[in-house]
Amino acid sequence: MDHERVAASLAELGNSHRLSVFRFLVKAGYGGASVGEIQKALGIPASTLSHHLARMAKVGLIRQEKHSRTIVCIPEYQHLENVIDFLREECCEGIAPNPTAKAQ
């Protein structure tokens, strides 16, 4: 995953409402939740929620599927894993080993 895509994803999650929505969807699981369920649970006005969902979909954090007249939002777990992997990929590479640590 490239630097710009990770930055865009993190920027979207940096908004309190979008972070709440994403956490709600992660709790909902692989089946996601309808826009109405999200709105009811989080109390976000419909037009505001629509804006937040569109931004999250644009960067790949969620996908939206239309089921008849209902829009279901599904978290993109692989995208989340890719963001986390990007953040961890160079973990501790520039740090010298702790000389006082006991060998395992």
C-alpha positions in Angstrom: 0.0 0.0 0.0 1.4 3.4 -0.9 2.0 6.3 1.4 -0.7 8.6 -0.1 -3.4 6.0 0.1 -2.6 5.2 3.8 -2.6 9.0 4.5 -6.0 9.5 2.9 -7.5 6.6 4.8 -6.1 7.8 8.1 -7.3 11.3 7.3 -10.9 10.0 6.9 -10.7 8.1 10.1 -9.4 11.3 11.8 -12.9 12.7 11.8 -14.9 11.7 14.9 -18.1 10.9 13.1 -16.4 8.7 10.5 -14.4 6.9 13.1 -17.6 6.2 15.0 -19.2 4.9 11.8 -16.3 2.7 11.0 -16.1 1.2 14.5 -19.9 0.6 14.3 -19.4 -1.2 11.0 -16.5 -3.3 12.3 -18.7 -4.4 15.2 -21.5 -5.2 12.7 -19.2 -7.7 11.0 -18.8 -9.0 7.5 -22.5 -8.4 6.6 -22.2 -4.7 7.4 -25.2 -2.5 8.4 -27.7 -0.5 6.5 -27.5 3.2 6.4 -30.7 3.4 8.5 -29.2 1.2 11.2 -26.1 3.3 11.3 -28.1 6.5 11.5 -30.4 5.1 14.2 -27.5 3.8 16.3 -25.3 6.9 16.0 -27.8 9.7 15.7 -26.1 11.3 12.7 -28.5 13.2 10.3 -29.1 11.5 7.0 -27.4 14.1 4.8 -24.4 14.3 7.1 -24.1 10.5 7.2 -24.3 10.2 3.5 -21.4 12.6 3.2 -19.3 10.7 5.6 -20.1 7.3 4.0 -19.2 8.7 0.6 -15.8 9.9 1.8 -15.1 6.5 3.5 -16.0 4.6 0.3 -13.8 6.9 -1.8 -10.7 5.9 0.0 -11.7 2.2 0.3 -12.5 1.9 4.0 -16.0 0.7 3.2 -18.1 -0.5 0.2 -21.7 0.1 -0.3 -24.1 -2.5 -1.8 -27.7 -1.8 -2.8 -30.1 -4.5 -1.7 -33.5 -3.7 -3.2 -34.2 -0.2 -1.6 -31.6 -0.5 1.2 -28.0 0.5 1.0 -25.7 -1.7 3.1 -22.3 -0.5 4.2 -19.6 -3.1 4.6 -16.2 -2.5 6.2 -13.3 -3.4 4.0 -11.3 -5.4 6.5 -8.4 -6.1 4.0 -8.0 -2.4 3.4 -7.8 -1.9 7.2 -5.2 -4.7 7.5 -3.2 -3.1 4.7 -3.2 0.2 6.5 -2.1 -1.4 9.8 0.6 -3.4 8.0 1.9 -0.3 6.4 2.2 1.4 9.8 4.0 -1.6 11.3 6.2 -2.6 8.3 9.3 -0.9 9.5 8.7 -1.2 13.3 11.8 -0.9 15.4 14.2 -1.1 12.5 16.1 2.0 13.5 16.4 1.1 17.2 19.4 -0.6 18.6 18.7 -3.7 20.7 18.3 -3.1 24.4 21.7 -4.1 25.9 20.1 -4.7 29.3 17.5 -7.1 28.0 18.0 -10.7 29.0 18.3 -13.2 26.2 15.3 -15.5 25.7 
